[in-house]
Amino acid sequence: MNIIGSDRLRFVSIRKNGSTSLRHLIKNHKFIEGWYVGSDKDKLHTIPFDLDDLNDSSITFIFPLRDELERSISGLFEGLLSKFGTIEDDGVLRAELKNYFQDRKYSTSLYIFETSIFDHFITNLFNGKSSTGAKILFTPLKNISNPKFIEFCTSIDDRFSECAIPKTNVSKENPKKEKLVSILDSLIDDVNSNILDYRKKDSWEDVSYFRLAGRLRSKIEKSKFYIK
């Protein structure tokens, strides 16, 4: 997990959840800094995140929300690119994918619950245990590139008036990913292949997580912590 922002407004950046778009803030604006949690240090995120910042009432954290299944599918194809992306022959790739996924469910490790900020939110704010400390707000991932949302950010830190967060999805423009999607989809459509449909929650080992996270996201969307 990484944190991207200023001394007043910071975004929670996690894998397959707008992290590429948020990195543009660090690259393009000198007042934007990057924090890291655990081993997630890199050249853009060089400041160790201090959990005491969650007790600082002058800071607002914004946590983009993405559909759990959608995020996991994105992570699935990222992993497949790493594992099979060097295979050029379509027939060989089809055989490898069939052998890899036949009679098995998909799985993910992209659990939103395992982030320290989300855990703090549930434990202390959402349950009403504490009303002090940093604010933690949520918004749909698609919102962060909306100019009206930037206006909201500017109301917290006026330096964000010069910022823009692009809609960046590198993998969508990757022909190797497109080929992987096409071949896996054709295997799914073949009733004799015994390949489950990754677009259905029941095809994942993590179906209980999807349902729990979905219910929790629905409650957050109806709460005062949500920015539409």
N, C-alpha and C positions, 0 to 999 in steps of 0.2 A: 504494500500500500504506500502511496505517496500523497503528499499534500501540496497543492499549488495555489499561490495567492499572495496576499499582502499581509501586513500586520493587523488588518481589520477584517478582511474577507478572504476566506480560503476554500478551495474546492477539494473534496475527497476524490482522489484519482486511483481507481483500481482497474485491473486488467479487463479488457473487452467491455469497457463502460465509459467510453469517451476519452480515454487517457491520451490518445494520439492528438485529439483536438485540443485538449487542455495544455499539452506541451507547447503549443504555439504561443501561449501567454508568456511562458518563461523566455522563449526565444525572441519575442518581439517587444517586450516591455521591461525596462530596467527595474521598475519597482516590484515586479513579480519575482517571488522566490520559490524554491522547491525544497520540501522536507521529505525525508524518507523514514520508513518504519522497518525495523529489523535489518534484513540484508538487501533491501530494495534501494540501495544507494547507486547512483550513476552520475554522469557529468552534469545533469540538469537538476538533480535532487541531492544536494550536498549537506543539508542541515538535518541533524538528527531530530526527529519529532519528540517534543517533550509533552508527556501526558498532562502535565500541570497546565498546559494551555487550555485544556478543557474546562478549567476553573476560572478562566479569564473572561469576564463579562464584556470586554471590549471586542471580542472576536466572534465572528459569525462563520460557521462552517456550512457549506452547501454540499449535499450528497446527491448527485444525479441518480435517478432510478431507471433501471431498464428491466424489461420483462425477463424473468429468470430463465425461461426456456430459450428465448432469443439470444441471451448472453451466452448460454451454454453451447448452443449451436455454433455461434461464432468461435468459441474456444475449441469446439470439436474440429472445425476445419483448419484452424491454426495448427492444431496437433497433427492433422493428416498431411498438411503441407510439409511439416517438418519430417514426417516419417516417409511419405511417398512422393514428395514434390520433385524428386530427381528422376522419376520414371517417365520416360518420353513416350514409350509405346502404349497405345490405348488398350490393347488386348492384355498386355502384361499388367497394367494398372488395374484393369477390371478384375482380373484373376486375383490380384493381391488384395483388393478391397473385399471381394467376395469371401476369400479365405479368412480375412481379418474379422469381418463382422457377422459371418454366418452363425446363426443360432446364439447370438449374444446381444445383451443390451448395451446401450451407450452409457457413459458415465461422465461426470464433471467434478472438478475440484474448486469451482468458482463459487464459493459460499460467501454470501454477503454477511452472514452472521459472524464470520471469523475476523472481521475488521474491528479494531479496538474502539473506533469512534462509534460504530453502530452499536456495539455492546454497551458503551457508555450511555448512548441515547436511550436504549431500551430500559436499562437498569435505573437511570436517574431522572430522565426527563419524561419519557412516554408514560411511565407508570406513576408520574407525579411525585416521585420521591424527593426531587429537588427542583427549585425554580431559579437557582442562581447559577453562575458560571457562563460559559460560552453558549451561544445559541447554535442549535443544529437544525437546519432546514433541509427539506427534500424537494426535488423538482424532477419532472420527466427529463430523461436524457436529451430528447429532441429539443427541449426548451433552451439549452445553454447557448445555442447559436442564434436564437431569436433576438433581434435588436431591442424588443420590449423587455426581455429579461436582463439585458445589459443595462437598461435604464434602472431596473430594480437594484442591480449590483452597484450602480453609481450612487443610489440613495444611501448605501452603506459606506462606500469609499468612492469619493468623486473622481479618483484617478482612473477608475474603470470606464469613464466616459470615452477614453481613447482606445478602448479595447474592442476586439472582435474575436469571437471563437468560431473557427471554420467548421463546416461539416466535413470532417475528414474520415474516410474509411479506405485505407490503403488496399485492403484485401479485396474490395469490390472491383478494383481495377486490375486484379491479378489473374491473368489467363490460366495459370496453373490451378488456382482455386476454382475457377469457373469449370474447368475440365473435371476436377474432382467432384464437384457438385453434380454435374451432368451425368457422370458415370455412376455415382452412388444412387442418384435418383432413378436411373434406368434399372439398376439392380433391385431397388425397392419395388418398382413397378412389375418386375418379373416375379410372379407368384411362386415360381419354383426355386428361387434363390434363397428363400428363408432369411431375408434381410429386413429387419424392422425399420419402420419409418421414423427417422429422427425428429420429425416435426410433431410427433405425438408424445405427450408426456409419459404415457404408459410404456413407451419404448426405452425409457431411461431407468437405471437403477436408483436414480435420485428423485423418483416421482413424489415421494413423501415430502422431500425438501421443497420441491416446486410448489406443492399445495400449501405447505405451511408458510413459505415466503410470500406466496400470492395472497394469502389471507392477511398476513401482516402488512403487506404493501397496500392492500385495500383499506385497512384501518388507518394507515398513515395518510393516505390520500383524502381521508375524511376529517383529518385532524388539523389543528392550528399550525402544525409544523410543515405543512405542504404548500408549495407555491405552484399554482396551476400555470 
